[in-house]
Amino acid sequence: MFVPYMEKYIQNNFNTSEQEFSLWVIEQYDDELFNRAWLANVGFSEIFKAEPNTECITIHDIDLVPDNSSQVKGPIWYDRCDLPIQVGSELMHFKWGVPYESNAGGITTFSQKHCKIINCFSNDYAGWGGEDDDLFNRLRLNELLESKTRVIRRPPKGEGRFMTISQKSTHHTREKKRSRKLW
């Protein structure tokens, strides 16, 4: 459900003749606890190898998609990365907000330079949770947060709205997950 939705969203909201987008789905194949941070690091590595001139990269939970309702004021900031940005700043399952102010996860856009500065994600967080707090601390320690608010940069209200694809997919457990790579 995620891939076709995102392909259509990008085609409808960005000038794809002037901007190049690619969509990579990185999934875990083993019987270990789900490790989102490790998967993100694999994604960074593979994308930067295949497309070394990549400017912005977004780590994206695939159970969340951009809202297309009348509440939206503009397209998602997938193409902006002068600072790391939590583009998913208004999440349906958190009553159109984020779970807490220092949260940096869900849908976050980086430049290649920022990935190198913070050394991407820590691989130490198996199961659900922890990697987003660690990411926030890496951004804080490397002075990559908004200077005034000391939180990760977020788009203005109405430009960071995401819906859940399915309520089932937002119920996180610490059970082992099996996945496959789509493309």
NUTORLO-925079 format. One record per residue (C-alpha): x, y, z; residue in three letters. Coordinates in pm, 1 decimal, padded with zeros to 6 digits. Layout:
N
REC         x         y         z   aa
REC         X         Y         Z  ALA
...
end
This chain:
183
REC         x         y         z   aa
REC   00000.0   00000.0   00000.0  MET
REC   00286.3   00238.7   00081.7  PHE
REC   00474.8   00226.5  -00250.4  VAL
REC   00182.6   00305.0  -00486.4  PRO
REC   00055.6   00577.0  -00251.5  TYR
REC   00397.8   00744.4  -00236.6  MET
REC   00458.6   00718.9  -00610.9  GLU
REC   00129.0   00897.2  -00676.0  LYS
REC   00191.6   01153.6  -00399.2  TYR
REC   00533.3   01247.8  -00538.4  ILE
REC   00404.0   01270.6  -00896.4  GLN
REC   00113.8   01493.4  -00785.4  ASN
REC   00312.9   01724.3  -00555.2  ASN
REC   00657.7   01766.4  -00708.7  PHE
REC   00787.5   01856.4  -01051.9  ASN
REC   00951.7   01522.9  -01126.6  THR
REC   01092.8   01654.6  -01454.7  SER
REC   01307.9   01894.7  -01249.9  GLU
REC   01352.6   01695.2  -00929.3  GLN
REC   01461.2   01334.2  -00909.9  GLU
REC   01311.0   01103.0  -00649.7  PHE
REC   01375.1   00737.6  -00580.9  SER
REC   01190.0   00516.9  -00339.0  LEU
REC   01379.9   00243.9  -00156.1  TRP
REC   01218.8  -00005.4   00078.5  VAL
REC   01468.0  -00168.5   00313.7  ILE
REC   01329.2  -00456.8   00517.3  GLU
REC   01470.3  -00704.8   00762.7  GLN
REC   01512.6  -01069.9   00656.9  TYR
REC   01623.9  -01242.4   00976.3  ASP
REC   01450.7  -01378.5   01286.9  ASP
REC   01606.0  -01117.7   01517.4  GLU
REC   01406.5  -00841.4   01685.0  LEU
REC   01313.4  -00562.4   01446.7  PHE
REC   01595.9  -00306.0   01430.1  ASN
REC   01476.9   00012.9   01258.2  ARG
REC   01805.9   00195.9   01316.9  ALA
REC   02013.3  -00080.2   01157.6  TRP
REC   01776.1  -00085.9   00859.7  LEU
REC   01811.3   00292.0   00823.1  ALA
REC   02190.4   00258.8   00823.7  ASN
REC   02173.7  -00013.7   00558.2  VAL
REC   01947.8   00214.0   00353.3  GLY
REC   02183.6   00511.5   00386.5  PHE
REC   02479.7   00298.4   00283.2  SER
REC   02308.0   00140.1  -00018.5  GLU
REC   02153.4   00462.9  -00142.2  ILE
REC   02473.5   00665.0  -00114.6  PHE
REC   02662.5   00386.2  -00296.1  LYS
REC   02406.9   00363.2  -00577.3  ALA
REC   02331.0   00734.0  -00597.4  GLU
REC   02632.8   00923.0  -00454.3  PRO
REC   02493.8   01266.4  -00543.7  ASN
REC   02180.4   01218.9  -00332.7  THR
REC   02104.7   01548.8  -00159.7  GLU
REC   01818.5   01461.6   00076.7  CYS
REC   01720.7   01125.6   00217.5  ILE
REC   01410.5   01052.2   00422.4  THR
REC   01380.4   00769.8   00671.5  ILE
REC   01009.7   00690.0   00654.9  HIS
REC   00791.4   00461.1   00863.3  ASP
REC   00587.4   00279.1   00599.2  ILE
REC   00270.5   00269.4   00807.1  ASP
REC   00244.5   00648.5   00763.5  LEU
REC   00157.1   00835.9   00444.1  VAL
REC   00112.3   01207.4   00369.7  PRO
REC  -00236.6   01338.8   00436.4  ASP
REC  -00416.1   01460.1   00123.2  ASN
REC  -00710.2   01621.9   00304.3  SER
REC  -00814.8   01986.0   00293.8  SER
REC  -00616.0   02042.5   00617.5  GLN
REC  -00288.6   02022.9   00424.2  VAL
REC  -00127.9   02357.0   00338.3  LYS
REC   00153.8   02235.4   00114.7  GLY
REC   00356.3   01933.4   00006.4  PRO
REC   00573.1   01744.1   00253.8  ILE
REC   00930.6   01875.4   00275.4  TRP
REC   01094.5   01568.7   00122.5  TYR
REC   01319.0   01795.6  -00085.2  ASP
REC   01452.8   02018.2   00195.1  ARG
REC   01746.3   01917.5   00410.6  CYS
REC   01953.9   02220.1   00507.5  ASP
REC   01899.6   02093.4   00864.4  LEU
REC   01759.7   01753.5   00964.3  PRO
REC   01379.9   01786.7   00955.0  ILE
REC   01112.4   01577.0   01119.6  GLN
REC   00879.3   01612.6   00822.4  VAL
REC   00620.7   01393.6   00998.2  GLY
REC   00536.3   01648.3   01265.4  SER
REC   00157.9   01604.2   01268.5  GLU
REC   00073.0   01237.3   01310.2  LEU
REC  -00286.0   01118.1   01308.2  MET
REC  -00223.8   00852.1   01574.8  HIS
REC  -00075.3   01115.3   01809.6  PHE
REC  -00375.0   01350.4   01773.0  LYS
REC  -00199.7   01544.1   01494.2  TRP
REC   00121.4   01601.3   01688.1  GLY
REC   00435.1   01414.0   01792.3  VAL
REC   00454.0   01186.5   02098.6  PRO
REC   00683.2   01428.0   02287.8  TYR
REC   00878.8   01743.2   02210.4  GLU
REC   01224.4   01582.9   02182.2  SER
REC   01101.0   01308.4   01948.7  ASN
REC   01298.9   01293.0   01623.0  ALA
REC   01159.0   00978.8   01461.0  GLY
REC   00886.5   00858.6   01227.6  GLY
REC   00960.2   01049.8   00909.9  ILE
REC   01287.8   01242.2   00914.3  THR
REC   01483.6   01398.9   00628.4  THR
REC   01863.1   01442.1   00630.8  PHE
REC   02137.7   01550.5   00397.3  SER
REC   02424.6   01312.7   00325.0  GLN
REC   02648.1   01551.4   00520.3  LYS
REC   02426.1   01526.6   00830.8  HIS
REC   02430.6   01145.9   00813.5  CYS
REC   02809.1   01152.8   00818.4  LYS
REC   02828.9   01411.0   01098.5  ILE
REC   02604.4   01211.8   01335.1  ILE
REC   02733.5   00872.0   01218.5  ASN
REC   02377.6   00778.8   01118.5  CYS
REC   02184.7   00571.8   01374.1  PHE
REC   02302.5   00347.4   01655.6  SER
REC   02252.6  -00023.2   01581.4  ASN
REC   02201.1  -00094.7   01953.6  ASP
REC   01820.4  -00065.2   01959.0  TYR
REC   01653.2  -00396.5   01880.5  ALA
REC   01278.6  -00416.4   01922.4  GLY
REC   01068.3  -00103.3   01925.8  TRP
REC   01193.7   00223.6   02068.7  GLY
REC   01508.2   00402.6   02173.9  GLY
REC   01655.1   00476.4   01831.7  GLU
REC   01457.6   00801.0   01793.3  ASP
REC   01578.5   00931.1   02131.8  ASP
REC   01933.7   00835.4   02041.7  ASP
REC   01893.9   01017.3   01708.9  LEU
REC   01772.8   01328.5   01892.3  PHE
REC   02080.9   01316.4   02116.4  ASN
REC   02313.8   01274.0   01817.3  ARG
REC   02153.9   01578.3   01654.4  LEU
REC   02175.7   01775.9   01980.4  ARG
REC   02541.6   01686.5   02043.3  LEU
REC   02632.2   01789.0   01687.0  ASN
REC   02430.2   02113.0   01705.6  GLU
REC   02187.9   02011.3   01429.6  LEU
REC   01869.6   02113.4   01612.0  LEU
REC   01677.4   02438.0   01563.0  GLU
REC   01887.1   02699.5   01742.3  SER
REC   01588.9   02875.2   01906.0  LYS
REC   01379.5   02578.0   02018.4  THR
REC   01653.6   02313.3   02063.9  ARG
REC   01426.8   02052.3   01902.8  VAL
REC   01450.0   01898.5   01559.2  ILE
REC   01328.1   02127.8   01282.6  ARG
REC   00962.8   02075.3   01188.8  ARG
REC   00753.3   02223.5   00908.6  PRO
REC   00481.3   02480.8   00983.2  PRO
REC   00138.0   02353.2   01089.9  LYS
REC  -00043.3   02191.0   00800.5  GLY
REC   00274.1   02088.3   00615.1  GLU
REC   00371.7   01780.1   00814.5  GLY
REC   00046.3   01582.8   00833.5  ARG
REC   00057.6   01202.3   00807.4  PHE
REC  -00217.2   00942.0   00828.2  MET
REC  -00177.8   00584.1   00935.3  THR
REC  -00229.1   00332.0   00656.5  ILE
REC  -00384.6   00087.6   00898.9  SER
REC  -00449.2   00100.9   01270.3  GLN
REC  -00310.4  -00254.0   01299.3  LYS
REC   00025.6  -00141.6   01165.2  SER
REC   00065.5   00122.0   01437.8  THR
REC   00037.6  -00129.8   01723.3  HIS
REC   00403.4  -00192.8   01795.1  HIS
REC   00508.2  -00498.2   01989.4  THR
REC   00847.7  -00639.5   02075.1  ARG
REC   00776.4  -00956.8   01879.2  GLU
REC   01011.8  -01075.0   01609.8  LYS
REC   00930.5  -00943.3   01262.0  LYS
REC   00997.4  -01101.1   00922.4  ARG
REC   01008.6  -00886.7   00613.1  SER
REC   01127.0  -00884.2   00256.0  ARG
REC   01289.8  -00622.8   00036.6  LYS
REC   01053.8  -00491.1  -00231.2  LEU
REC   01295.4  -00281.0  -00433.9  TRP
end
